[in-house]
Amino acid sequence: MEKKYQLTKEFIEIDGHKLYRIQAVREFSVVEKGEYGGFIESEKNLNQYDDSWISRDAKVYEQAYVKDYGEVNHEAVVKGHGIIEKFGKVFNNAVVGEFACITGNAQVIQNASITGRAVITDAAVISGDTQIFGDVKVTGVMHIGGTAVISSLNDYFSISSMDESILIIAKGRGEEIWAYRTGLSTVPFKEYKKQVSSQEFELVLKILSLKGWI
């Protein structure tokens, strides 16, 4: 199969690495022939034969690899041994590094940072200034945002209700606790109280107490 992109002469330097802007040499997926993409250090950073792509001014370097319909866009950075695959997306100013993997339709957006051996999968969305690191797997249709800080499975939990909505509670920086409920934005816990019934709020308070969060 014909290669899909080439490295151009345009380059930037970051962290002591020389990265080259890419250009599509054939049409594939939604990418047109001749279209310019983001920056990579070498062809080892982006698969040449599938529909994965790096757009705008996104940067992928070191041993990081984008494949299997993975997408990196805007000003996002993927480095270390990070892997973006299987429709995983990294957008905006998000950073993925070390041995982290974004896969299975998961999205890392805004200013979120995913490092360590963290795996984000199964359509999970990580946003805001969230930091996830360590040996953590975030899976399922959920949204973690705000300033959540997650380094173990003890730093967040989810509750599914009878109406199929999902509530996510995550630790933030310092004493902060963040809440996300299907159909609502991610908010500090005190704001969450204003958005739900008193019965639901009291139930969550009991769970937080049992976990020693409050």
C-alpha positions as CSV (number, residue, x, y, z in Angstrom):
1,M,0.0,0.0,0.0
2,E,1.2,3.5,-0.8
3,K,2.4,5.7,2.1
4,K,-0.1,8.4,3.1
5,Y,2.2,11.2,4.3
6,Q,5.6,12.7,4.0
7,L,7.8,14.8,6.2
8,T,8.2,18.3,5.0
9,K,11.2,20.6,5.4
10,E,9.3,22.7,8.0
11,F,10.5,21.8,11.5
12,I,10.4,22.9,15.1
13,E,12.5,22.0,18.1
14,I,11.0,20.9,21.4
15,D,12.6,19.3,24.4
16,G,15.8,18.8,22.4
17,H,13.9,17.0,19.6
18,K,13.5,18.1,16.0
19,L,10.0,17.6,14.7
20,Y,8.9,17.9,11.1
21,R,5.5,19.0,9.8
22,I,3.7,16.3,7.8
23,Q,1.8,16.5,4.5
24,A,-0.6,14.0,3.1
25,V,0.5,12.5,-0.2
26,R,-2.8,10.8,-0.9
27,E,-6.4,11.1,0.1
28,F,-7.7,9.0,3.0
29,S,-10.5,9.3,5.5
30,V,-11.3,13.0,5.8
31,V,-7.8,14.1,4.9
32,E,-7.2,15.5,1.4
33,K,-4.1,15.0,-0.7
34,G,-1.7,17.8,-0.1
35,E,-3.2,18.7,3.3
36,Y,-0.6,19.7,6.0
37,G,-0.8,18.1,9.4
38,G,1.0,18.5,12.7
39,F,4.6,17.7,13.7
40,I,6.3,14.3,14.3
41,E,9.9,13.4,15.0
42,S,9.9,10.5,12.5
43,E,7.7,8.0,10.7
44,K,7.8,5.9,13.9
45,N,5.3,8.3,15.4
46,L,2.4,7.9,13.0
47,N,1.2,4.9,11.1
48,Q,1.6,5.3,7.3
49,Y,-1.1,2.9,6.2
50,D,-4.3,3.4,8.2
51,D,-6.6,6.4,8.8
52,S,-4.9,7.9,11.9
53,W,-3.8,11.5,11.6
54,I,-2.1,14.4,13.4
55,S,-3.6,17.8,12.6
56,R,-2.9,21.5,12.9
57,D,0.0,22.1,15.3
58,A,-0.2,19.0,17.4
59,K,3.1,17.3,18.2
60,V,4.0,13.6,18.6
61,Y,7.6,12.6,19.3
62,E,10.0,10.4,21.2
63,Q,8.6,6.8,21.0
64,A,4.9,7.9,21.0
65,Y,2.8,6.3,18.3
66,V,-0.6,7.2,16.7
67,K,-2.4,4.3,14.9
68,D,-5.7,2.6,14.2
69,Y,-7.8,5.7,13.6
70,G,-6.2,7.6,16.4
71,E,-6.3,11.4,16.2
72,V,-4.2,14.2,17.7
73,N,-5.3,17.7,16.9
74,H,-4.9,21.5,17.8
75,E,-1.9,22.1,20.1
76,A,-2.0,18.6,21.8
77,V,1.2,16.8,22.7
78,V,1.9,13.1,22.8
79,K,5.4,12.0,23.9
80,G,7.3,9.3,25.8
81,H,5.8,6.0,24.9
82,G,2.3,7.2,24.7
83,I,-0.1,5.4,22.3
84,I,-3.2,6.8,20.7
85,E,-5.2,4.1,19.0
86,K,-8.7,2.7,18.1
87,F,-10.4,6.1,17.6
88,G,-8.8,7.6,20.6
89,K,-8.6,11.4,20.4
90,V,-6.2,14.0,22.0
91,F,-7.3,17.6,21.4
92,N,-6.8,21.2,22.4
93,N,-3.8,21.6,24.8
94,A,-4.0,18.1,26.3
95,V,-0.8,16.1,27.0
96,V,-0.3,12.3,26.9
97,G,3.1,11.0,28.0
98,E,5.2,8.2,29.5
99,F,3.4,4.9,28.9
100,A,-0.2,6.2,28.8
101,C,-2.7,4.8,26.2
102,I,-5.8,6.5,24.8
103,T,-8.0,4.0,23.1
104,G,-11.5,2.7,22.4
105,N,-13.1,6.1,21.4
106,A,-11.8,7.8,24.5
107,Q,-11.1,11.6,24.4
108,V,-8.6,13.7,26.2
109,I,-9.3,17.4,25.7
110,Q,-8.7,20.9,26.9
111,N,-5.7,21.0,29.3
112,A,-5.9,17.4,30.7
113,S,-2.7,15.5,31.3
114,I,-2.5,11.7,31.1
115,T,0.8,10.0,32.1
116,G,2.3,7.0,33.9
117,R,0.7,3.8,32.7
118,A,-2.8,5.2,32.7
119,V,-5.3,3.8,30.1
120,I,-8.3,5.8,29.1
121,T,-10.8,3.7,27.1
122,D,-14.5,2.8,26.3
123,A,-15.6,6.4,25.3
124,A,-14.4,8.0,28.5
125,V,-13.9,11.8,28.2
126,I,-11.2,13.5,30.3
127,S,-11.3,17.3,30.2
128,G,-10.5,20.5,32.1
129,D,-7.2,20.5,34.0
130,T,-7.6,16.9,35.1
131,Q,-4.4,15.0,35.8
132,I,-4.4,11.2,35.6
133,F,-1.2,9.3,36.3
134,G,0.1,6.0,37.8
135,D,-1.3,2.6,36.9
136,V,-4.9,3.6,36.4
137,K,-7.6,2.4,34.0
138,V,-10.5,4.7,33.4
139,T,-13.2,2.9,31.4
140,G,-16.8,3.3,30.5
141,V,-19.0,6.1,29.3
142,M,-18.0,8.8,31.8
143,H,-16.7,12.3,32.0
144,I,-14.0,13.4,34.4
145,G,-13.1,17.1,34.4
146,G,-12.4,20.2,36.5
147,T,-9.2,19.9,38.4
148,A,-9.6,16.2,39.2
149,V,-6.3,14.4,40.2
150,I,-6.4,10.6,39.9
151,S,-3.5,8.3,40.6
152,S,-5.4,5.2,41.7
153,L,-8.9,3.7,41.5
154,N,-9.6,5.1,45.0
155,D,-9.6,8.6,43.6
156,Y,-12.9,8.4,41.8
157,F,-16.0,6.3,41.6
158,S,-19.1,6.1,39.5
159,I,-22.8,5.3,40.2
160,S,-25.3,4.2,37.6
161,S,-29.0,5.1,38.2
162,M,-32.3,3.5,37.1
163,D,-32.7,6.1,34.4
164,E,-29.3,5.0,32.9
165,S,-27.6,8.3,33.9
166,I,-24.1,8.0,35.3
167,L,-22.6,10.0,38.2
168,I,-18.9,10.4,38.5
169,I,-17.2,11.7,41.7
170,A,-13.5,12.5,41.5
171,K,-10.9,13.9,43.9
172,G,-9.4,17.2,42.9
173,R,-6.4,19.2,44.2
174,G,-6.3,19.7,47.9
175,E,-9.7,19.3,49.4
176,E,-11.6,19.6,46.2
177,I,-14.2,17.1,45.0
178,W,-15.6,17.2,41.5
179,A,-18.9,15.8,40.2
180,Y,-20.2,15.0,36.7
181,R,-23.7,13.7,36.0
182,T,-25.0,12.6,32.6
183,G,-26.4,15.7,30.9
184,L,-24.7,18.2,33.2
185,S,-21.3,19.8,33.2
186,T,-18.5,18.9,35.5
187,V,-18.8,21.1,38.6
188,P,-17.4,21.4,42.2
189,F,-19.3,19.2,44.6
190,K,-21.0,22.2,46.3
191,E,-22.5,23.2,42.9
192,Y,-23.6,19.6,42.2
193,K,-25.8,19.9,45.3
194,K,-27.8,22.6,43.5
195,Q,-28.4,20.4,40.4
196,V,-29.8,17.2,41.9
197,S,-32.5,16.0,44.4
198,S,-31.8,16.1,48.1
199,Q,-32.2,12.3,48.2
200,E,-29.4,11.8,45.6
201,F,-27.2,14.3,47.3
202,E,-27.6,12.6,50.7
203,L,-26.8,9.2,49.2
204,V,-23.6,10.5,47.7
205,L,-22.6,12.2,51.0
206,K,-22.9,8.8,52.7
207,I,-20.7,7.2,50.1
208,L,-18.1,9.9,50.5
209,S,-18.2,9.5,54.2
210,L,-17.7,5.8,54.0
211,K,-14.7,6.3,51.7
212,G,-13.2,8.8,54.1
213,W,-13.3,11.7,51.6
214,I,-15.3,14.0,54.0
